[in-house]
Amino acid sequence: MKGKPFPNLLDVTTQDLTFGLKSGLFSSVDLVKAVKYVQAYIARIEEVNPILNVITELNPDALGIAANLDAERKNGTTRGPLHGVPIIIKNNIATMDRMNNTAGSFALLGAKVPRDSGVAAKLRAAGVIILGKSNMSQWTNLRSLNSTNGWSAYGGQVYAAYYPQQDPSGSSSGSGVASSIGLALAALGTETRGSILLPSGANNLVGIKPTVGLTSRSLVIPVSERQDTVGPMARTVKDAAYVLQAIAGKDDNDKYTIAIPFDVLPDYVAACNFSSLRGKRIGIPRNLITSADGDEPILSAFETALGVIKSAGATIVDNTNVTDYALDQYLNGNSSFLVVAADLVSNLPKNYLSKLESNPKKVYNLTDINNFIHHYPLEDYPDRDTALFDRLLAVGSNNTSQEFLDAYQTNLAIAGPQGILGLLANFSLDALILPTAYSPGLPALAGLPVVTVPLGFFPYNTTVVRNERKTLVEVGPNIPYVLLP
């Protein structure tokens, strides 16, 4: 455009977009809509969405928002590096506009929120164009025991792009695929236990799962106030850092963010340099790597990556293992399930459903939602059961019960002094590192942060492994796996 190449949406970075917008090579409106012979983001979505089912909502106001942000730029006002840049958010992050927020269920179709979610408000303040909502594993994979990653009644089945019918992982399935194939600069996901990290891995992305409380969960459809967090999924570390910079910070509507120990955020973007590892001590808790058949390529690539980290000046401290008690409770205990069950039953009505200004399906708690699924044909019940919802409801406790409090203290112990925090203190470590597939669960128990980065791909001769329904490919040639520091 204007004599210069339009950016390749598959590879473009924040800095590329900022330069092009600042120098007038293209506008935010150009990025959003198709310009002569150029596939901009909406055209790209319309091209792939019938095949991959990635996006459930396109923002009908996106072009108008882009035009307003272009006008601001023309008048000399820019809100930051993401000014006029399109981003996708997961369909459990509320926006007070014409888009729905459903968690993948018809139960919330048409419901209206009183305001933007905390992170959506911060994105808008940073000048981001919220281009649309991404499909996801319905109810963040908590409804069924026989469903599939990336399936929702409202959005259908998400497929990842590295192999035909590839499992996108979940529950931030659509956000992962959208970012990986350039449907926006980046996407927001949410995580309770693995829902940013695992789909980032399956889609060759950088995923940042922030410390619980660093990003607001206000008007994000909740699971557990003690484990839920919102974070970026992007193709580069720096792009993810730019998005984190925009969404992090205090929000009076989420009491956890008030505990952030600084009024001015650290400069996450400036921290993205190779020298940051120099002098750092990084531990490997080997007893968390419970390898299985087919994991050999992942473990081999992991060992190679350790060499790269050493060459960057870090010291690798091997066999910094969690205690036997922590390992047994983590692998065999039920405290994590009890906490999620009690929090979900309590948080869903209190923190979201009760705040809706319009609730046309009249669902006010988890029991109502379960009953709705049983009686609404498009929810695909009983083919996709509600066995996990049923189990969560059967616990019969809320997050003020003694059973819950005991379980939560167990979580804090096995992830804290007997687990991650104990290892960091006892071995004088700066971080721990593992292949991603082995480790989302333990940090989740204490709301601890995790960053995952691409590691490699399964080789061309990998045997294809399908899920139990035989509808998705979980392992196969060229499917990515990831590293988790």
N, C-alpha and C positions, 0 to 999 in steps of 0.2 A: 504494500500500500504506500502511496506517495513515493513510488520508486524504490521502496525497500520491501524485503520479504515480510509477509505476515507471519507471526510466530507460529511454530509448529506446536499445536496444543498438547501433543503427547509429551513433549520434552520441555516446554516453556517453564521458566522459573519466575519467582516473584521479582527478581531483579530485572529479568527480561521484560516483563510486563510493565514494571515501573518505568524503565527506560523508554519503552515504546509510547506509553501514555504521556510521559513528561515531555518527550521530544516531538509529539504530535504525529508519530508514524501511524497511529490508529487511536480510536477513542474507546471508551467503555461501551458505548452503543455498538461499535464495530465488533467488540469481543462477544457481546451477547447474541447478536443476530447474524444471520448469514449475509455477508457482503459479496458482491459479484465474484463468482468463481472461488469464493473462500468459505470453508466450513468453520464458522464460529461455533461457540459452545452449544447454543440451542439446536443448530443444524446437526451437530455431532450427536447430541442426545437423541434427536429424532431418527438418526440413522441407525443407532445401535440398540435403542431401548426395546424395540419389538422382539429382539433376539435375546437380550440379556436381562431385561426387567429390572433395571438398575434404579430408575427414577420413578417415584409415585406421584410427585407433584412438581410441576413447573410453576414458578412464580409468575402469575399473569401481569404483575407490576414491574417485572425486571427491566424492561426497556425504559419505562418511565424513570425508574430509580437511576439507571445508567445515564440517562440524559441529564438528570439533575446533578449527578456527580461530575459529569463532563462540564456542566455550566460552572460548578464550583471551581473546578480546576482552571477553567478559562479565566475566571475572575481572580485567580491567584491564591485560592484556598485549596489546600490538600490536607486531609485528616491523618495521613501517615502512609507508609509504604503499600498498604493494601487498598488505598483509595481507588475505587472504580474497578476492583478485581472481583470476579465471580467465584463464589464458594458454595458447595453443596452441604446441607446439614441433614442429619439423620431424622427419620420421621417419628421421633419421640421427643424432639426439641421444639417447643411451642413458639409460634410466631403469631402476632396479632395482625394478621393480614388475611388474604383470601385463600391461603393454603390450609389444608387439614393437618392435624397432628394426631396420628392414630395408633402408634405402636404396631401397625400392621393389621389392625382389627377393625371390622365394621362397627364394633361397639362404640367407637369414639368418632365415627364419621359425622361431620356436621357440628361437633362440639366447638364451643368458642371460649377462648381464654381472655382474661381481662387486660393482659399486657404481653409484651414479648418476654420470653424466657431471659434469664440473666445473660447467658452467653450470646443469644441473638441480639440483644440490646447492645452488647459490647461490640459485636461485629458491625452493626449499623453505625455505631459511633466511630469506628475505625474506617468507615467509608466502603465497607464490603457490600457487594451485591449478593444477597442471598438468592441464588439462582433457582433453587428447588429443594425438595426433600427426597432423601434416598430410601429405597426399600430396605427391609431389615428382617431378621428372624423374628417372627411374631412374638410380641411380649418378651423380647430379649431372650428367646429360647427357653422360657420358663413355663410355657403352656403344656407341651407334649413330651412324651418319651419316645414317640415314633414319628416325629416330624423330621424336617431337614433344615440344615443351615441355609439361611437366606430365603426361606419360604414364609410368606404371610398371606392371609386370606385376602387382604386388600390389594397387595402388590404382585402376587404370584411368586414364582421361583426365580431368584437371582442366580445368574451363572457368572463365574469368573472367566477371564479372557485368555488364559495361558494354555488351555486344553479344552476340547469340546466337552460340554456339560461339566466343567470343573466346579467342584464344591468351592463356594466363595468364603467359607468359614463364617463365623458369626459371633455376635449378633449384628455388628455394624457392617453387614455384608455389602449393601449397596454403596455405602460410603467408601469401602475399600475398592470396589470395582470402578466406581466413578472417578476416583483419584488416579487409579492405575492406568486408565485409558484416556485421560485428558478430557473428562466431561466438565471439569472446573479446575482451577489451580490446585485446590485441595478440598478436603471434606472434614466435617466434624463427625466423630463417633462418640459413643458412650460406652463405659465399661463398668461392670460389677465384678466380673471375674473372666478376663480374657477377651472381651468383646471388641476392644480396639486392637490388642496385640495379635490375636490369632488371624483375623481377616487382613491385617496389615501384612502378616507373614505370607498368607496365601496369595496376596496380590503384589508382592515385591515392593512394599512400601516402608517408609519410616512411620512408625506410630508412637505417639507420646501419650502414655497413661499418667496424667498428673497426680500428685499427692491429693488425696481427698480433701477438698476445701480450697485448693488453689484456684479452681474454676467453679463458678456457681452452678448449682443444680436446680435453681429456682425455675419452676414450670417446665422442667424436664420430667417426663413420666418416670416415676421412681421405682426402684427395686429396694435398695438398701441405703439409707442415709449414711451408713458407716463404710460402705464400699463403693457407692456410685461416684463416677467422675466423668468429665467431658474433656475430650482431647482431640488434637489434630491427627489426620492421616494424610501424608503427602509423599511426593516422589523423592524429595531430598530432605536432609536434616535441617538445612537452613529454611526451606519453605515451611516445614513443620514449626520451626522456632518462631518465624514471623506470625503464624496463626496463633501459637500459644501466647505470644506477647500481646496479641489483641484481645484474647478472651480471658486471660488470668486477672485476678484481682478481687477485691472485696465487693460484696453485694449485700445490702441490708436485708434482702429477702432470703438469704441462705446464711444461717448463723455460723456454719462451719468456716465460711470465708473470713469471718471477723477475726478468726485466730491467726490469719496470715501475719507472720512476725515482722513484716516490713510494709511501709506505706508506699515506697517507690519500688516497683518490680525490678528484679535483676535484669540485665540486658541479655536475654536468651540468644539473640542473634549474634551478638559479639562473642559469645562463648563458642561459636561454631568454628573452631580452627584446630588444625592437627596438633598443635603444640599443647592443647589443653590436657593431653594424656601424660605429658612429661612429668615424671616424679610421682604419679598416682599408683596406688596399690589396689589391685583388683583380684578378688578372690573367686575361686570356683568351688561351689558346694557340690562335689561330685555325687554325694548320696541322693541328690534330687534328680539325677539323670537315670531314670528307670527305662533303659533302652529296650527296644523290641525289634523284631525282624523288620528289615527294611529301613532302619534308621542309620545304617552305615554311611551313606553319603552325607547326611546331616552332621554326624559326629566327625567325619573326616574334614569337612569344610570348617567345622568349629575349631578343630586343632590348627588348621591353617590360619584362621582369623586370629587366633591367639598370638601367632608369630607376628602378624601385622601390628597388633596392639603393643607387643614388646618393642618392635622397631620404632614405634612412636614415643618410646621412653617410659612406658608403664612397667611396673613389676607385677608379674602374675604370681599369686600365692595359691597353690593348688591344695585340694582336699580341705578346704575350709568348710567343714560339714556341719549341718544342723544337728542338734542332739537327737539321740534315739527316740526320746519321748516326743519331740516335735515331729520327727519323721513319721512315727506311728500314728499320731493324732491327725497329721495332715493327710496321710494316705488312707487311714481306716476310721477315723473319728467322724462324728456327725455334728460337731459344733458349728461348722460353716453353714450347713443346711439349716440348722435351727435358727441361726442369726438371720439368714436371708428370709426364711419363712416368716418370722415374727416382724421383721422390718417391712416386708412387702405388705403384709396384712394391715399394718399400721400406717405406713407411709403413703400407699396409693390413695386411700380416701382423704387423708389429712392434708397431704402436700400437693395433690393434684385434682382429684375428682371434686372435692368440696369447693375448689376455687373456680370451677368452670362457670361462666356466665350463661352458657347454654349447654344442655346435656340431653339432646333429643332422644337418645336410647335409654335414658333414665338408669344409668349404671352408677352406683354410688360406692361400691366396694368390690373386692375380689370375688365374692360369692355372686354378686349380680353379673359380673363379667363372665364368670364360668357358666352361669345359667343362660346368658345370652348366646354364648357359643353353642350350647347344646340345642338351641331352638332356632338358630339362624342358618339356613342351608348353605349360604356362601362361605361360612366358616369351616366347611369341609370336615365337620364332625359327623360320625365317629371315625371316619377313615384316619383322620389325625386326631388323636385322643386328647383328653385334658388330664392325663394321669399325673403330670407334674403339678399342675394347679391343685388337683385333688389331694396330693400328698402335702403340699404346702398348707392347704386349708386344714388338713387333718391334724397338723401339729397343735393347733388349738390355743396358741399363746400369742401375746402381742409383745411389743418391745419394752414393756414395763414389768414383765413377769420375771420371777426369780430364775426360771429355767432359761430364759433368754439371757439374763445378766450373767449367769454362770457360763453359758456357752460363749458369750462375747469375751469374758475374761480368759477363757481357754484360747480363743483366737489370738488375743493380744499376747499371750505368753508364748505360743508356738511360733508366731511371726516376729515377736519382739525379742526378749532376752534369750530364748532358747532357739531362735531362728535368725532372721535377717539382722535385726538390730544388735543382737548379741555377737554375731560374726563380725559386723563392722567395728564394734568396740573392741572385742577380744583380739582380733588380728590387725588392728589399726588399718582398716581398709577404707577406701573411698567408694567402692562399689563392688557388686557381685556380677558375674557374667555366666549365662547359660544359653543354650539353644532355646528359642522361645517356647517351643511345644512343651517343654518340661516345667515351666515355671510361672504361669500367670496366677496360680491359686494361692501360693503362700504370701506374696506381697499384698494380695487383695484383702487378706484377713485383717491387716492393720492399716489399710488405706495408703500403702507405700507406693512411691512412683516407680515407673518402669519406662524405658525407651527401647524400642525394637528397630533394628535396621536390616536391610537385605543381606543375605548370606550366600545364596546360590540357588541352583535349580537341580531338580532330580535329573539324572542322565537320560539320554535318548532311549536306552534299553530298559528303563524301569517298567516293571510289571504294573499294569493298571489295577488299582484297587477301588471298588465302588462301595458306596454306602449300603446300609441294610436294605433300603428300598430299591437299590440298583438304579437310582435315577441320577446320581451325582458321582463324579470321579474324585476321590479323595487324594489318591497318589497316582502319579503318572508322569510321563516324559515332559520335561520343561516346566513342571509346576514348581513354584518357588518355595523355599524354606528360609528361615530367618534366624538372626542372632539377637540375644536379649541381654544388654548390660544392665 
